[in-house]
Amino acid sequence: MKQPRDCRDAMVEELLRRPASADFSAAPLRPILASMLAGRALGEGIMPATLGLPAEEFDRLWHACFPGPHLLLESGATEDIPEIDDLIALLLDYRGGPEELYDCMARIVAWGCAGRDHLWQDLGLANRGELSTLFQAAFPRLAAENTGDMKWKKFLYRQYCARDGIYVCPAPSCGECADYAKCFAPEE
């Protein structure tokens, strides 16, 4: 009997064997997207079946990256968050390229913020390393600003609040904050 990790790996491998369009065949985000889709197919994360994208945009992305039949994806338990448009705008400002894939990843990551777990878990990724790879590939300037390896969702919200001049941290720097371990501790 296959274990969930084996199933995920098999789904990712099958998706990556599919011949992507020329624009996406060597895209560093393609394996990350495959992992996210496999996670969603296994019921991991909170993402909607279209990963937060409009259905037409999801179909275009699917056929460009993984032509062929879709995996069976059901919607997770995502919540509406009032700041979704602001998070999308923040991520779009930092995207690493003009291609549609980067725009899609901005929307997908913003939707992942609607969950209550770590961002990598809410997105249905296999581990935090995949999320770090996503940020380095899709939002390299933003990733470079996370010099202390702060947890990604906390880091995004910190950037979002700072953009509007809102500073909710009680200390003048993270190193002095009583909640330092909550923001920078290893994720399980």
C-alpha positions as CSV (number, residue, x, y, z in Angstrom):
1,M,0.0,0.0,0.0
2,K,1.4,3.4,-1.0
3,Q,2.0,5.9,1.7
4,P,0.8,9.6,1.2
5,R,4.4,10.7,0.5
6,D,4.8,8.0,-2.2
7,C,1.5,9.1,-3.7
8,R,2.5,12.7,-3.8
9,D,5.9,11.9,-5.3
10,A,4.2,9.7,-8.0
11,M,1.7,12.5,-8.9
12,V,4.4,15.1,-9.1
13,E,6.6,12.8,-11.3
14,E,3.6,12.1,-13.6
15,L,2.8,15.8,-14.0
16,L,6.4,16.7,-14.7
17,R,6.6,14.1,-17.4
18,R,4.0,15.9,-19.4
19,P,5.4,18.1,-22.1
20,A,4.8,21.7,-21.0
21,S,4.6,24.6,-23.5
22,A,8.0,26.2,-24.4
23,D,7.4,29.1,-22.0
24,F,6.9,26.8,-19.0
25,S,9.1,23.7,-19.7
26,A,12.1,24.9,-17.8
27,A,10.3,27.2,-15.4
28,P,11.6,26.7,-11.9
29,L,8.1,27.1,-10.5
30,R,6.7,24.2,-12.5
31,P,7.9,21.5,-9.9
32,I,6.5,23.6,-7.1
33,L,3.2,24.0,-8.8
34,A,3.1,20.2,-9.4
35,S,3.7,19.6,-5.7
36,M,1.0,22.0,-4.8
37,L,-1.5,20.3,-7.2
38,A,-0.5,16.9,-5.8
39,G,-1.0,18.1,-2.3
40,R,-4.4,19.5,-3.2
41,A,-5.4,16.2,-4.9
42,L,-4.5,14.4,-1.6
43,G,-6.6,16.8,0.4
44,E,-3.7,18.8,1.9
45,G,-3.9,22.5,2.4
46,I,-6.9,24.8,2.3
47,M,-6.8,26.0,-1.3
48,P,-9.8,26.1,-3.6
49,A,-9.8,23.6,-6.5
50,T,-8.6,26.4,-8.8
51,L,-5.9,27.5,-6.3
52,G,-7.6,30.8,-6.0
53,L,-7.5,31.6,-9.7
54,P,-10.5,32.3,-11.9
55,A,-11.4,29.0,-13.6
56,E,-10.3,30.2,-17.1
57,E,-6.9,31.3,-15.8
58,F,-6.5,28.0,-13.9
59,D,-7.2,26.1,-17.1
60,R,-4.7,28.1,-19.1
61,L,-2.1,27.6,-16.5
62,W,-2.9,23.8,-16.3
63,H,-2.7,23.3,-20.0
64,A,0.5,25.4,-20.3
65,C,2.3,23.6,-17.5
66,F,0.7,20.1,-17.5
67,P,-1.2,19.4,-20.7
68,G,-3.6,16.5,-20.3
69,P,-6.2,15.5,-17.9
70,H,-6.6,17.4,-14.6
71,L,-6.0,15.8,-11.3
72,L,-9.2,15.5,-9.2
73,L,-9.0,18.6,-7.0
74,E,-11.6,19.5,-4.4
75,S,-11.8,22.8,-2.7
76,G,-10.3,23.0,0.8
77,A,-11.6,25.0,3.8
78,T,-10.3,28.4,2.7
79,E,-11.7,31.6,4.4
80,D,-12.3,35.0,2.8
81,I,-9.8,37.5,4.1
82,P,-10.4,41.2,3.6
83,E,-6.8,41.9,2.7
84,I,-6.6,39.5,-0.2
85,D,-6.3,42.2,-2.8
86,D,-3.6,44.0,-0.9
87,L,-1.6,40.8,-0.5
88,I,-1.9,40.1,-4.2
89,A,-0.8,43.7,-5.0
90,L,2.2,43.3,-2.7
91,L,3.3,40.0,-4.3
92,L,2.7,41.4,-7.8
93,D,5.0,44.3,-7.0
94,Y,7.8,41.8,-6.1
95,R,7.2,39.2,-8.9
96,G,10.3,38.0,-10.6
97,G,9.0,38.2,-14.2
98,P,6.2,39.5,-16.4
99,E,5.0,36.1,-17.4
100,E,1.5,34.9,-16.5
101,L,3.0,32.2,-14.2
102,Y,4.3,34.9,-11.9
103,D,0.9,36.7,-11.8
104,C,-0.8,33.3,-11.0
105,M,1.7,32.5,-8.2
106,A,1.0,35.9,-6.6
107,R,-2.7,35.1,-6.5
108,I,-2.1,31.6,-5.3
109,V,0.2,32.6,-2.5
110,A,-2.1,35.3,-1.3
111,W,-5.0,32.8,-1.2
112,G,-2.8,30.5,0.8
113,C,-2.6,33.2,3.5
114,A,-6.3,32.5,4.2
115,G,-5.5,29.4,6.1
116,R,-4.6,29.0,9.8
117,D,-1.4,26.8,9.5
118,H,2.0,27.6,8.1
119,L,1.8,28.9,4.6
120,W,3.5,25.9,3.0
121,Q,0.9,23.7,4.7
122,D,-2.0,25.9,3.6
123,L,-0.7,25.8,0.0
124,G,-0.5,22.0,0.1
125,L,3.3,21.9,-0.4
126,A,5.4,19.0,0.9
127,N,7.6,21.2,3.1
128,R,8.8,24.7,3.9
129,G,11.8,24.3,1.6
130,E,9.4,24.2,-1.4
131,L,7.9,27.4,-0.2
132,S,11.3,29.0,0.1
133,T,12.1,27.9,-3.5
134,L,8.8,29.3,-4.7
135,F,9.6,32.7,-3.1
136,Q,13.2,32.7,-4.5
137,A,11.9,31.9,-8.0
138,A,8.7,33.9,-8.1
139,F,9.5,36.8,-5.8
140,P,13.3,37.0,-5.5
141,R,13.5,40.6,-4.2
142,L,11.0,39.8,-1.5
143,A,12.8,36.6,-0.6
144,A,16.0,38.6,-0.3
145,E,14.4,40.8,2.3
146,N,13.6,37.9,4.5
147,T,17.2,37.9,5.9
148,G,16.3,36.3,9.2
149,D,14.4,33.4,7.7
150,M,11.1,34.5,9.3
151,K,8.2,32.3,8.7
152,W,6.8,33.2,5.3
153,K,3.2,34.1,6.3
154,K,4.4,36.2,9.2
155,F,6.9,37.9,6.9
156,L,4.3,38.6,4.2
157,Y,2.0,40.2,6.8
158,R,4.9,42.2,8.3
159,Q,5.6,43.5,4.8
160,Y,1.9,44.2,4.2
161,C,1.6,46.1,7.4
162,A,4.8,48.0,6.9
163,R,3.6,49.1,3.5
164,D,0.7,50.9,5.1
165,G,2.8,52.2,8.0
166,I,1.3,49.8,10.5
167,Y,3.8,48.4,13.0
168,V,2.2,45.8,15.2
169,C,5.4,44.4,16.8
170,P,5.9,45.7,20.3
171,A,9.7,45.9,20.1
172,P,11.8,48.1,17.8
173,S,13.5,45.0,16.3
174,C,12.7,41.3,16.1
175,G,15.7,40.3,18.2
176,E,14.3,42.1,21.2
177,C,10.7,40.9,20.9
178,A,9.2,38.4,23.4
179,D,7.6,36.5,20.5
180,Y,10.8,36.0,18.5
181,A,10.6,32.2,18.8
182,K,7.1,32.2,17.3
183,C,8.2,34.0,14.2
184,F,11.6,32.4,13.7
185,A,11.3,28.9,15.3
186,P,11.6,25.8,13.0
187,E,8.3,24.8,11.4
188,E,7.0,21.3,11.9
